[in-house]
Amino acid sequence: MAAEGWPTEVGSGEPRVTVDPAEGALIERSRKGDLEAFDRLILAHQDRIYHAAYRITGNAEDAHDAAQETFVKAFRAAALPRPPRHRRAARSAGHGV
């Protein structure tokens, strides 16, 4: 059923997810620290995420907050570059490194 390599299945366990190869490339670039690729993923999905959050919350402000938190969690979950562990520990301890 896959035409021209689309859809591509990814994931090692259930549930299986199908991803457009172009989007898969954006995901991989994001994991390698490409912020432009991450921005493109946000732009591609922000309306869908917001509307899903609105259906759940029934409130525009809460939906906006929930959508934003979704993307913050996605950003943190991606393997984007982070300061070395000792610098993060010093920063969180208030040493301002």
DSSP file (Angstrom, degrees, kcal/mol; ACC not computed):
  #  RESIDUE AA STRUCTURE BP1 BP2  ACC     N-H-->O    O-->H-N    N-H-->O    O-->H-N    TCO  KAPPA ALPHA  PHI   PSI    X-CA   Y-CA   Z-CA
    1    1 A M              0   0    0      0, 0.0     2,-0.6     0, 0.0     5,-0.1   0.000 360.0 360.0 360.0 -15.1    0.0    0.0    0.0
    2    2 A A        -     0   0    0      3,-0.1     2,-0.5     5,-0.1     3,-0.4  -0.626 360.0-159.0 -78.2 118.1    3.0    2.3    0.4
    3    3 A A  B >  S-A    6   0A   0      3,-1.5     3,-1.9    -2,-0.6    -1,-0.0  -0.843  72.9  -9.5 -98.2 131.4    3.4    4.5   -2.7
    4    4 A E  T 3  S-     0   0    0     -2,-0.5    -1,-0.2     1,-0.3    -2,-0.0   0.856 132.8 -52.1  52.1  40.0    6.8    6.0   -3.4
    5    5 A G  T 3  S+     0   0    0     -3,-0.4    -1,-0.3     1,-0.2    -2,-0.1   0.554  99.6 157.2  78.7   7.4    8.0    4.9    0.0
    6    6 A W  B <   +A    3   0A   0     -3,-1.9    -3,-1.5     1,-0.1    -1,-0.2  -0.946  48.4  31.2-116.2 135.2    5.1    6.4    1.9
    7    7 A P  S    S-     0   0    0      0, 0.0     2,-0.5     0, 0.0    13,-0.2   0.630  74.4-166.7 -85.1 158.9    4.0    5.7    4.6
    8    8 A T  E     -B   19   0B   0     11,-1.6    11,-2.9    -2,-0.1     2,-0.4  -0.908  16.1-133.4-107.5 132.7    7.1    4.5    6.5
    9    9 A E  E     +B   18   0B   0     -2,-0.5     2,-0.3     9,-0.2     9,-0.2  -0.696  28.4 177.3 -87.5 137.7    6.6    2.6    9.8
   10   10 A V  E     +B   17   0B   0      7,-2.5     7,-1.5    -2,-0.4     2,-0.1  -0.914  30.5  67.9-132.5 162.2    8.8    3.6   12.7
   11   11 A G        -     0   0    0     -2,-0.3     5,-0.0     5,-0.1     3,-0.0  -0.005  61.7-122.7 106.6 148.8    9.0    2.6   16.3
   12   12 A S  S    S+     0   0    0      2,-0.1     2,-0.2     3,-0.1    -1,-0.1   0.657  87.8  25.2 -99.4 -18.6   10.1   -0.6   18.0
   13   13 A G  S    S-     0   0    0      2,-0.2    -3,-0.1     1,-0.1     0, 0.0  -0.651  96.8 -22.2-132.5-171.7    7.0   -1.4   19.9
   14   14 A E  S    S+     0   0    0     -2,-0.2     2,-0.1     2,-0.1    -2,-0.1  -0.513 104.2  44.0 -78.1 150.4    3.3   -0.8   19.9
   15   15 A P  S    S-     0   0    0      0, 0.0    -2,-0.2     0, 0.0     2,-0.2   0.676  80.3-142.8 -79.8 153.7    1.6    1.2   18.6
   16   16 A R        -     0   0    0     -2,-0.1     2,-0.4    -4,-0.1    -5,-0.1  -0.547  15.5-154.0 -75.7 142.8    3.2    1.4   15.2
   17   17 A V  E     -B   10   0B   0     -7,-1.5    -7,-2.5    -2,-0.2     2,-0.5  -0.958   5.3-144.7-122.0 136.6    3.4    4.9   13.7
   18   18 A T  E     -B    9   0B   0     -2,-0.4     2,-0.4    -9,-0.2    -9,-0.2  -0.871  20.4-172.1-101.7 136.4    3.5    5.8   10.0
   19   19 A V  E     -B    8   0B   0    -11,-2.9   -11,-1.6    -2,-0.5    -2,-0.0  -0.987  28.7-117.5-131.8 133.0    5.6    8.8    9.1
   20   20 A D     >  -     0   0    0     -2,-0.4     4,-2.7   -13,-0.2     3,-0.4  -0.476  32.4-124.7 -59.3 133.8    6.0   10.7    5.8
   21   21 A P  H  > S+     0   0    0      0, 0.0     4,-2.0     0, 0.0    -1,-0.1   0.852 110.8  54.0 -55.4 -36.3    9.7   10.3    4.9
   22   22 A A  H  > S+     0   0    0      2,-0.2     4,-1.6     1,-0.2     5,-0.1   0.903 111.1  45.6 -65.0 -39.5   10.1   14.1    4.6
   23   23 A E  H  > S+     0   0    0     -3,-0.4     4,-2.4     2,-0.2    -1,-0.2   0.879 109.0  55.8 -69.7 -37.3    8.8   14.4    8.1
   24   24 A G  H  X S+     0   0    0     -4,-2.7     4,-2.4     1,-0.2    -2,-0.2   0.886 105.5  52.1 -59.6 -38.3   11.0   11.6    9.3
   25   25 A A  H  X S+     0   0    0     -4,-2.0     4,-2.4    -5,-0.2    -1,-0.2   0.889 108.5  50.7 -65.5 -38.7   13.9   13.5    8.0
   26   26 A L  H  X S+     0   0    0     -4,-1.6     4,-2.5     2,-0.2    -2,-0.2   0.897 109.6  51.1 -64.0 -39.9   12.9   16.6    9.9
   27   27 A I  H  X S+     0   0    0     -4,-2.4     4,-2.3     2,-0.2    -2,-0.2   0.939 111.1  47.2 -62.5 -46.9   12.6   14.5   13.1
   28   28 A E  H  X S+     0   0    0     -4,-2.4     4,-1.1     1,-0.2    -2,-0.2   0.909 112.2  49.6 -62.9 -41.7   16.1   13.1   12.6
   29   29 A R  H  <>S+     0   0    0     -4,-2.4     5,-2.5     1,-0.2     3,-0.4   0.896 109.8  52.3 -63.1 -38.8   17.5   16.5   11.9
   30   30 A S  H ><5S+     0   0    0     -4,-2.5     3,-1.9     1,-0.2    -2,-0.2   0.911 105.5  54.1 -62.3 -42.6   15.8   17.8   15.1
   31   31 A R  H 3<5S+     0   0    0     -4,-2.3    -1,-0.2     1,-0.3    -2,-0.2   0.759 105.7  54.4 -63.4 -24.1   17.3   15.0   17.1
   32   32 A K  T 3<5S-     0   0    0     -4,-1.1    -1,-0.3    -3,-0.4    -2,-0.2   0.339 130.5 -93.3 -92.4   6.1   20.7   16.1   15.9
   33   33 A G  T < 5S+     0   0    0     -3,-1.9     2,-1.1     1,-0.2    -3,-0.2   0.552  72.7 149.1  99.9   8.6   20.1   19.7   17.1
   34   34 A D     >< -     0   0    0     -5,-2.5     4,-1.7     1,-0.2    -1,-0.2  -0.657  22.4-174.7 -80.6 101.6   18.7   21.4   14.0
   35   35 A L  H  > S+     0   0    0     -2,-1.1     4,-2.6     1,-0.2    -1,-0.2   0.805  81.2  59.1 -69.3 -29.9   16.4   24.0   15.4
   36   36 A E  H  > S+     0   0    0      2,-0.2     4,-2.1     1,-0.2    -1,-0.2   0.910 105.9  48.9 -64.1 -40.8   15.0   25.0   12.0
   37   37 A A  H  > S+     0   0    0      2,-0.2     4,-1.9     1,-0.2    -2,-0.2   0.908 110.8  50.3 -64.1 -41.5   13.8   21.4   11.5
   38   38 A F  H  X S+     0   0    0     -4,-1.7     4,-2.2     1,-0.2    -2,-0.2   0.916 109.1  51.9 -63.0 -42.5   12.2   21.5   14.9
   39   39 A D  H  X S+     0   0    0     -4,-2.6     4,-2.6     1,-0.2    -1,-0.2   0.899 107.6  52.4 -59.4 -41.1   10.5   24.8   14.0
   40   40 A R  H  X S+     0   0    0     -4,-2.1     4,-1.9     1,-0.2    -1,-0.2   0.879 107.9  51.3 -64.3 -37.0    9.2   23.3   10.8
   41   41 A L  H  X S+     0   0    0     -4,-1.9     4,-1.3     2,-0.2    -1,-0.2   0.914 109.9  50.0 -64.8 -42.0    7.7   20.3   12.8
   42   42 A I  H >X S+     0   0    0     -4,-2.2     4,-2.3     1,-0.2     3,-0.7   0.947 110.8  49.0 -60.5 -48.2    6.0   22.8   15.1
   43   43 A L  H 3< S+     0   0    0     -4,-2.6     4,-0.4     1,-0.2    -1,-0.2   0.863 110.1  52.2 -60.5 -36.0    4.5   24.7   12.2
   44   44 A A  H 3< S+     0   0    0     -4,-1.9    -1,-0.2    -5,-0.2    -2,-0.2   0.775 124.3  25.0 -70.4 -25.7    3.3   21.5   10.6
   45   45 A H  H <X S+     0   0    0     -4,-1.3     4,-2.5    -3,-0.7     5,-0.2   0.504  90.6  96.1-119.5  -6.1    1.5   20.3   13.8
   46   46 A Q  H  X S+     0   0    0     -4,-2.3     4,-2.6     1,-0.2     5,-0.2   0.879  87.5  48.0 -61.5 -40.8    0.6   23.4   15.9
   47   47 A D  H  > S+     0   0    0     -4,-0.4     4,-2.7     2,-0.2    -1,-0.2   0.930 113.3  47.5 -65.4 -44.0   -3.0   23.8   14.6
   48   48 A R  H  > S+     0   0    0      2,-0.2     4,-2.1     1,-0.2    -2,-0.2   0.909 114.3  47.0 -63.3 -42.3   -3.8   20.1   15.1
   49   49 A I  H  X S+     0   0    0     -4,-2.5     4,-2.4     2,-0.2    -2,-0.2   0.924 113.1  48.9 -65.5 -44.4   -2.3   20.0   18.6
   50   50 A Y  H  X S+     0   0    0     -4,-2.6     4,-2.6    -5,-0.2    -2,-0.2   0.939 111.9  47.9 -61.0 -47.3   -4.1   23.2   19.6
   51   51 A H  H  X S+     0   0    0     -4,-2.7     4,-2.2     1,-0.2    -1,-0.2   0.873 111.4  50.4 -65.1 -36.3   -7.5   22.0   18.3
   52   52 A A  H  X S+     0   0    0     -4,-2.1     4,-1.6    -5,-0.2    -1,-0.2   0.927 112.2  47.6 -64.6 -43.1   -7.1   18.6   20.1
   53   53 A A  H  X S+     0   0    0     -4,-2.4     4,-3.0     1,-0.2     5,-0.3   0.877 110.3  52.8 -64.7 -37.4   -6.3   20.5   23.3
   54   54 A Y  H  X S+     0   0    0     -4,-2.6     4,-3.2     1,-0.2    -1,-0.2   0.906 106.5  52.4 -65.6 -41.0   -9.3   22.8   22.8
   55   55 A R  H  < S+     0   0    0     -4,-2.2    -1,-0.2     1,-0.2    -2,-0.2   0.862 115.3  42.7 -62.4 -33.6  -11.6   19.8   22.4
   56   56 A I  H  < S+     0   0    0     -4,-1.6    -2,-0.2    -5,-0.2    -1,-0.2   0.919 126.2  29.7 -77.0 -45.4  -10.3   18.4   25.6
   57   57 A T  H  < S-     0   0    0     -4,-3.0    -3,-0.2    -5,-0.1    -2,-0.2   0.799  83.7-147.0 -89.2 -29.8  -10.2   21.7   27.7
   58   58 A G     <  +     0   0    0     -4,-3.2     2,-0.4    -5,-0.3    -4,-0.1   0.651  70.0  96.9  71.3  14.3  -13.1   23.6   26.1
   59   59 A N     >  -     0   0    0     -6,-0.3     4,-2.5    -5,-0.2     5,-0.2  -0.994  68.2-145.7-141.9 128.3  -11.2   26.8   26.7
   60   60 A A  H  > S+     0   0    0     -2,-0.4     4,-2.5     1,-0.2     5,-0.2   0.902 100.8  48.1 -62.4 -43.6   -8.9   28.7   24.3
   61   61 A E  H  > S+     0   0    0      2,-0.2     4,-2.3     1,-0.2    -1,-0.2   0.930 114.4  45.3 -65.5 -44.7   -6.4   29.9   26.9
   62   62 A D  H  > S+     0   0    0      1,-0.2     4,-2.6     2,-0.2    -1,-0.2   0.879 112.5  52.5 -65.2 -36.8   -6.1   26.4   28.5
   63   63 A A  H  X S+     0   0    0     -4,-2.5     4,-2.6     2,-0.2    -2,-0.2   0.910 108.6  50.0 -65.0 -41.6   -5.8   24.9   25.0
   64   64 A H  H  X S+     0   0    0     -4,-2.5     4,-2.5     2,-0.2    -2,-0.2   0.932 112.4  47.3 -61.1 -45.8   -3.0   27.3   24.1
   65   65 A D  H  X S+     0   0    0     -4,-2.3     4,-2.5     1,-0.2    -2,-0.2   0.909 112.9  48.6 -62.0 -42.8   -1.1   26.5   27.4
   66   66 A A  H  X S+     0   0    0     -4,-2.6     4,-2.0     2,-0.2    -2,-0.2   0.900 111.9  48.9 -66.2 -40.6   -1.6   22.7   26.8
   67   67 A A  H  X S+     0   0    0     -4,-2.6     4,-1.9     2,-0.2    -2,-0.2   0.925 111.9  49.2 -64.4 -43.4   -0.3   23.0   23.2
   68   68 A Q  H  X S+     0   0    0     -4,-2.5     4,-2.2     1,-0.2    -2,-0.2   0.920 110.4  50.3 -62.3 -43.4    2.7   25.0   24.3
   69   69 A E  H  X S+     0   0    0     -4,-2.5     4,-2.5     1,-0.2    -1,-0.2   0.864 106.1  57.3 -63.2 -35.2    3.5   22.5   27.0
   70   70 A T  H  X S+     0   0    0     -4,-2.0     4,-2.1     1,-0.2    -1,-0.2   0.928 109.9  43.3 -59.7 -45.8    3.3   19.7   24.4
   71   71 A F  H  X S+     0   0    0     -4,-1.9     4,-2.5     2,-0.2    -2,-0.2   0.840 111.1  54.3 -72.4 -32.5    5.9   21.3   22.3
   72   72 A V  H  X S+     0   0    0     -4,-2.2     4,-2.5     2,-0.2    -2,-0.2   0.930 110.5  47.1 -63.6 -43.8    8.1   22.1   25.3
   73   73 A K  H  X S+     0   0    0     -4,-2.5     4,-2.2     2,-0.2    -2,-0.2   0.897 111.7  50.5 -64.7 -39.5    8.0   18.4   26.2
   74   74 A A  H  X S+     0   0    0     -4,-2.1     4,-1.7     2,-0.2    -1,-0.2   0.912 110.3  50.4 -63.4 -41.5    8.8   17.4   22.7
   75   75 A F  H  < S+     0   0    0     -4,-2.5     5,-0.5     1,-0.2    -2,-0.2   0.927 112.4  46.0 -61.3 -45.8   11.7   19.8   22.6
   76   76 A R  H  < S+     0   0    0     -4,-2.5    -1,-0.2     1,-0.2    -2,-0.2   0.846 111.4  52.8 -67.1 -32.9   13.1   18.4   25.9
   77   77 A A  H  < S+     0   0    0     -4,-2.2    -1,-0.2    -5,-0.2    -2,-0.2   0.778  92.7  88.7 -75.2 -26.3   12.6   14.8   24.7
   78   78 A A  S  < S-     0   0    0     -4,-1.7     2,-1.7    -3,-0.2   -47,-0.1  -0.333  92.7-112.3 -68.7 154.7   14.5   15.4   21.5
   79   79 A A        +     0   0    0     -2,-0.0    -1,-0.1     3,-0.0     3,-0.1  -0.303  59.5 157.7 -84.9  54.1   18.2   14.8   21.6
   80   80 A L        -     0   0    0     -2,-1.7   -49,-0.1    -5,-0.5   -48,-0.1  -0.470  54.4 -80.6 -77.6 152.8   19.0   18.5   21.1
   81   81 A P        -     0   0    0      0, 0.0    -1,-0.1     0, 0.0   -49,-0.0  -0.227  54.3-178.0 -56.4 137.5   22.3   19.8   22.3
   82   82 A R        -     0   0    0     -3,-0.1     3,-0.1     1,-0.0     6,-0.0  -0.929  34.2 -91.2-132.0 156.1   22.5   20.5   26.0
   83   83 A P        -     0   0    0      0, 0.0     5,-0.1     0, 0.0    -1,-0.0  -0.291  61.5 -80.6 -61.5 155.4   25.2   21.9   28.2
   84   84 A P    >>  -     0   0    0      0, 0.0     4,-2.0     0, 0.0     3,-0.9  -0.213  45.9-108.2 -54.4 150.6   27.5   19.3   29.7
   85   85 A R  H 3> S+     0   0    0      1,-0.3     4,-2.5     2,-0.2     5,-0.2   0.847 117.6  54.4 -53.2 -42.0   26.1   17.6   32.8
   86   86 A H  H 3> S+     0   0    0      1,-0.2     4,-1.9     2,-0.2    -1,-0.3   0.851 108.4  49.7 -66.4 -32.0   28.4   19.4   35.3
   87   87 A R  H <> S+     0   0    0     -3,-0.9     4,-2.4     2,-0.2    10,-0.2   0.884 110.6  49.6 -72.0 -37.9   27.4   22.8   33.9
   88   88 A R  H  X S+     0   0    0     -4,-2.0     4,-2.6     2,-0.2     5,-0.2   0.913 110.8  50.1 -64.8 -41.2   23.7   22.0   34.2
   89   89 A A  H  X S+     0   0    0     -4,-2.5     4,-1.3     1,-0.2    -2,-0.2   0.915 112.2  47.0 -63.2 -42.4   24.3   20.8   37.8
   90   90 A A  H  <>S+     0   0    0     -4,-1.9     5,-2.8     2,-0.2     6,-0.4   0.903 112.5  50.0 -65.8 -40.6   26.1   24.0   38.7
   91   91 A R  H ><5S+     0   0    0     -4,-2.4     3,-1.4     1,-0.2     5,-0.4   0.923 111.5  47.3 -64.3 -44.3   23.4   26.2   37.0
   92   92 A S  H 3<5S+     0   0    0     -4,-2.6    -1,-0.2     1,-0.3    -2,-0.2   0.743 107.4  57.9 -71.6 -20.7   20.6   24.4   38.9
   93   93 A A  T 3<5S-     0   0    0     -4,-1.3    -1,-0.3    -5,-0.2    -2,-0.2   0.490 122.8-107.3 -83.9  -3.2   22.6   24.8   42.1
   94   94 A G  T < 5S+     0   0    0     -3,-1.4    -3,-0.2    -4,-0.3    -2,-0.1   0.645  85.2 123.9  90.7  15.6   22.6   28.5   41.5
   95   95 A H      < -     0   0    0     -5,-2.8    -4,-0.2    -6,-0.2    -5,-0.1   0.534  65.3-137.6 -88.6  -5.0   26.2   28.9   40.6
   96   96 A G              0   0    0     -6,-0.4    -5,-0.1    -5,-0.4    -9,-0.0   0.787 360.0 360.0  59.2  32.9   25.4   30.6   37.2
   97   97 A V              0   0    0    -10,-0.2    -1,-0.1    -9,-0.0    -6,-0.1   0.487 360.0 360.0 -73.2 360.0   27.9   28.7   35.2
